[in-house]
Amino acid sequence: MDEFVLPATRYALSGDVSIAFQTMGDGPIDLILVPGIISHIEFAHEWPGYTAFLRRLSKFCRVITFDKRGQGLSDRMAGAPSLEQRMDDVRAVMDEVGSSRAVLFGFSEGCAMSAVFAATYPERVSHLICFGGFARYAALFGRSDAVKIISELTKVWGTGASIHLLRPSLASDPDAVARSAKFERLSTSPGAYKSLSLTNLEIDVASILPMVRVPTLVLHRATDMMVPVKHGRAFAELIPEAKYIEYPSGDHDLCTGDVDTLLGDIEEFITGTRECHGTDLERILATVLFTDIVDSTRNAVEMGDQTWRRLLDSHDQLAKQMIEKHRGILVKSTGDGILATFDGPGRGVRCALALATASKQIGLQLRAGVHTGEIEIRGSDIGGIAVHAAARVMARSQPSEVLVSRVVTDLVAGAGLKFTERGSHELKGLPGQWDLFAASA
């Protein structure tokens, strides 16, 4: 089974400006995702659901993402880029990857530029998709209110304040706010954000939209706090024969709400079929980590409820920190342990070892089990044979030991991790014999 590896960042030259881009998949159709006001193509993978969203698109497309000039990993610049410069950047990326024609998928602020590009270069655009878009930025809140909002956001840029507009459903989650704050800081500086936002206030593509002649799909969420839904409706009405779909829930962010339906609508619009929907979309390769606190019941009795609760809280905080550091996803706490997933087995094993060491320092011993296999995404939970296997591997581990399955050792060869054989075992409910190994750094 192959380990999924995040796409590498490469650069295309647009004039004398380097534009950072990534590609995922090798489908027969090229799809270029045109970002909103800020972007960082590498850190975006830290957002839960983002990588899975692109992987699902890559089942039928070659997906191309990029950072606009002045943003993320692309060259910084003084001032804000014009629509013309932004279109040049898209052309440069297309030329660099050898794409003569592509689906242009604009998100938020990227919708206006995508529509102008499609009207100007229809021979290079097979389909236009616009999500959370608008024709005139100043119309979102009124010019004076928009200037005030931009000024206020600039003052607190880098604190995660944008989450209240982009991802309000996550605004009460401290980890999501911290992630949003880092995304802001890595994407652009406060001054560059202000400059770009004020430039956007002058943009109005309403007169251009009737000139779009390529097949167009406009998508919007009724609960979008950043771009009120009336602007999405108006955007679609201005484009001849555009198809408009409105979703009842979700944030301005792409990867919230009913993502499966959204992806199915996109696939059907591009290919005419909905092959990648339902449970097939929810099955991905992942490394699963299970941990368990040794003698938790006895410790709780000896320490008393309050002391034990404080110790558990310390453990849970450590687990969150370690999982985030190793780019994992905390699926849930099991009461006296955790369940987490990682997009690479090396990160999963290192996280388990680090968490075991950190927990020992606060007086707790852990057992840990790690296995890599296909899992099923079930809302915020996961299931599948790989999850059961990781739990069974953990049950075989000794206190302060991290046990892994053979598939893990096979996938991390050359990663600098060490393993000691622990024999071949039958795992309850799972077929065959399982070779297990104790991990060490």
N, C-alpha and C positions, 0 to 999 in steps of 0.2 A: 504494500500500500504506500503511495507516494505522500510525502509530507507537503502540505500546502505552504508555499513560500510567498511572502508579500512581494508585490511587484517592485522592481528596481526603478529609481528615479533617473531619468535621462534629461538631456537638454536639447532644445531646438533654438536656432538663431533666427531672431526676428529683427532684421536690420543689424544693429550692434547690441541688441538686448537678448540675454539668454532666458528662455522660457522653460521652466521645469515641467516635465510631464511623466506619466506612468501609463503603461498598457496592461490590460488583463484579458486573457482569453485569446482564442484564435478563430472566432466565428467568421462566417462569410460576410457579415455586415459590420461596418465600422460605426461606432457610436461615440460621439465626443460630448462629455459632460462639461458644460460651461458653468463655472461656479458663480455664487452670489458675491456679495460685496467683499467678503474676506474668505481666504482659503489657505490650506496648507496640506498638500496632497499626501504627505507622510503622516502627520499627526492626526489627520482625519480618520485613519485606521484605528485610532485609540477610542473612537466613539463606538459604543456597542451597536451592532447592527449595520454599520457602514460597509465593512468589508464583505459581509454576507450579502448586502444589497448589490454591490458590484459583481460579486461572484455569480449571483443569480442572473444578472444581465449578461454576464460573459458566457452563459450557457448557449446563447444564440447570437452574440455580438462579440467583436473585439472592442473592449471598452477603453477609452482614452480619457484620462483626467489630466488637468493642468492647472497651474497657478498663473493668474494674470500677472503681467509685469507690475512690479511694486509690491507683490503679495507673496507670502509663503517662501518657497525656495527659488522663485524667479528673481532676476535682478531687481534691486531697489531703484527708485527713480525719484526725481524732484517733481512735486505736483502730482496730478492725477492723469491717467491715460485717457485719451479721447476714444469715442466709439470706433473711429477709424483705426487707431492703434490697436485696440482690442481685437478687431477683425483681422488685422495683419498677423497678430499672434496666433489666432486660430489657424490661419492659412499656413503659417510657418510650421506649426505642429503637424498638420495634415501632410505637408510636403515631407517632413522629416520621417514620418512613419509610413510613407508611401500610400496615403489614402487619397484617391482621386474624388471620391464621393462618400458622404457619411450622413448618418442621422445626427442632427444637432439637438442636444438635450439641454435646454437652458433652465437654470434654477434661479429664482428670485431676480436679483439685479441682472443676472446673465440672460434673462429672457429677452430684454430689449435688444441687446447686441445680437443675440441669435436670430431674432426676427429680421433685423436689418441685414445681417449676413445672408440669410436665406433669400431675401428680396434682391440683393445685389449679385449674389453668385448662385442662382438656382441650379446651375449645372453641377455644383459641388455639394448640394444638399438633397438627399433623397427624401427625408422626412424632417419635420420640425416638431419638437415636443417642448412645451413650456409649462413649468411647474411653479406655482406661487408667484406668477409674474404680474407685471403692471406696465402700463404705457408711459406713465408720467409719475416720477418719484414724488414731486412736490404735492401731488394730489392725494397721497396716502393719508397725510395728517393736516394738510394745509401748509402753505409755505412757512408762515411764522411759527407754527407749532413744530414743523419738521426741523427748522433751524434750532429751536430750543431743545428738542430731543437729541439732535446731533451734538450740541454743545454739552449737554448733561452726560451723554455717553462718553464723550471724549474725556471728561474730567475723571471718570471712573474706569477708563479703559484698562484692561488687564486684570480686573477683579471678578470677571464672569457676569457682569450686569446684563450683558446681551442675552443671557439665557431666558430672561423674562419675556422677551419678544420672540426669540427663535425657538426655544424649547420650554415653554412655561410648564409643561407637564412634569419636567424634571427639576424645576426651580427649588423644590423643598429638599432635594438630595444634595448634601454637602459635597459628595464626591463628584457629582455632575457639575456643580458650580465651580469646583476647583479645576475640573477638566476644561470647562468653558473658559475660565480665566487664562489657563495656559494656551488654549487655542487662540484667544485674542492676542496674547503677547507674541506668539510665534508667527501669526498671520501678518500682522502689520503693527506699526507704531501708532500712538494716539494721534499725532499730527497727520500722518498719512491717511488714517481712517477719516479724520475730519475733512481733509482736502478732497478725498474721493467722494465722500457723502455730499459735500457742497457742490461738487461738479455734477453729481447725479441729479441735483435739484434742477439743473438747467436742461436736462435731457427730456425730450418728449417725442416718442416714436409713433404717436397716434396717427399721424398723417402718412406714415410709412406702412403700417400694418395692412391696409387694403391692397397693397402691392405684392404681398406674399402670395405666391402661387403654388408652393410645394404643399403636399399633404401635411396638415397640421393638427396636432392634438394638444389641447389646453387642459391642464389639470389644476385643481385648486381644492383647498380644504375649507369647509364652512367655518371652522373654528380657528383659522389662521389669525394669530394676534399681530403679526408683523405686517402682513398685507391683507387687509379686509377683503372678504370674498367678492364684494361688488366689483373690485378692480380686476379680478380674474375673469368674471363674467364679461366685463366691458372689453377686456383684451381679446377674448374669443370672438365677440360680436364684430370686431373690426376686421378680422381676417376672413376672407371669402371661404366658405365651406369648411371652416374649422370645426373639428369635433370637440365638444366641451364635456368634461366629466367632473362632477363635484362630489367630494367625499364628506361625510357627516362629522368626522372627528379627526384628530391629529393636529400636530403643530406645524409651524412653517418649515421645520426640518423635514427632509425627505424620509428619514428612517424612523418615523413614528406613525402611530395609527395603524390602519389596515394595510400593511406593506404588501402582503400577498396579493390582494386585489389590485393594488396600484401596479405592481410588477406584471400581473396578468394582463391588465389593460394596455400597458406599454408594449408587451410582447405581441399581443393580438394586433395592435395598430401597425407594428413594424412588419410582422411576418404573416399575419392573417390567421394564426393559431395561438392556442394557450397551452403549450406543452409543459411549461415549467411552473405549474401551479399546484396547490394542495400540498400533500405530505412530501412529494418529491422535492419541492423547494426547501423543505425544512430539514433535509438530511445533509449534514456536513461532516467533514473529517475534523476531529478535534482531539486534543490530549486532555484526559479527565483526571483530576486529582481529588481524592477523598482523604480526609484526615479524621482522626478520632483521638480525644483526650483519654489517656490511660487512667484507669481507676477513678473516673469522674464521680461516680455515685459515692464511693468511699470518701473521696476528698470533700464532697459537698456535706456529708454527715459530720466529718471531723471539723471542718472550718465554720460551719453554720451558713445559713442562706445568704446573709448580707456580704460576708467576706468572699464566699464562693462566687456570688454575682459580680462583685467588683473584679475578681480575677478573670471571670469569663469575658467581661467587657474589655479588659486589657487584651485578652487573647483575640477577640473579634477585631479589635482595632489593629493589632499586629497583622492579622490575616488580610485585612483590607489593604494595608500598606504594602505587604509583600506581593500580593496578587497584582495590584496596580503597577508596582515596580517591574514585575516580570510580564507585563502586558497581557494579563489574564482577565477573566470575567468571573466575579464571585456570583455563582448561581444562587446559593442559599447557605444559611447556617443550619446545621443539623442538630443544634442544641449543645452538643459537646464536640463539635467538629465543623468542617466546612466541605462544600462541594464547589469546585471551580473548574473552568475550562481554559485551555490555552491554544493558540494557533500554531504552536510548535512544541514538540516533546522536550527539547532541551530547556526551554523556559519553564515548562511544567515541573521538571525534575529539580531544577535550581531553586524554584520557588518552594517546593516541598522541603528541600534541605535547609533553606534559609529560615523558613517558618519553624521547622523543628528546633533549630538552634536558638532562635529568638524566644520561643515558648519555654525552652529549658531554662533560659535566663530569668524568667518570671516564676519559675517553680512548677512548670507543667511539662509532662512528657507526652509526645504525640506518636501515634502510628500513622503512616501515610502509604497510600497505594496510588500508582500512576499507570495508566494504560492509554494507548492511542487507538482510536477506531472511529467508526461512523456513529454519530449521535443524531437524535431527532430533537428539533427545537419545538417545544410545546409552550408557547407564550413566554413567560419568564423562567420556565423550568426546562429540563432536558430529560430525555429517556433513551432507551435503546440498549443493545447488548453491551456496548462499550462502557456504559455507566455501571451496569451490573458487574462487569469484569473488574473495573477499578475498585469497586466496593469489596469484591471478593479478594482481590490482591491485598488491599489494606488489612483485611481480617487476618491474613497470614503473617503480617509484619509484627516484629517484636517492638517493645517500647523504644522510642527514639530511633526507629528504623524507617527508611524510605524504601519500599519494595516496588519494583517495576516489572512489567511483562517483557517477554523477549522482543516483541515488536518495537517497544521503546528503545531497547539497547541497539537494535538494528538501525533505527532511524537517527540516532545521535552519534554514530561512529564519527570520530574525529572532532567531537565537540569539547574534549577535555574532561569529560566525566568518567568516573571509575565505577566498575560494577563487580560485585562478588557473587558467585553462583549460590543460590539457596535451594537448588534442587527442583525436581519436577513434581507438580501437585495436581490433584483433582480439585476444581473449584466448584462449589455447590451450584447446581443448576446450569452449569456450562459444560459443553461437550469436550472430550479429549483431555490430554495432560498439558499443563501450563508450566513452562520453565520460568522461574522467578529469580530476580537478581536484586541484591541490596546496593543502593546507589551511594556514592560518596563523591565529594568534589575533588 
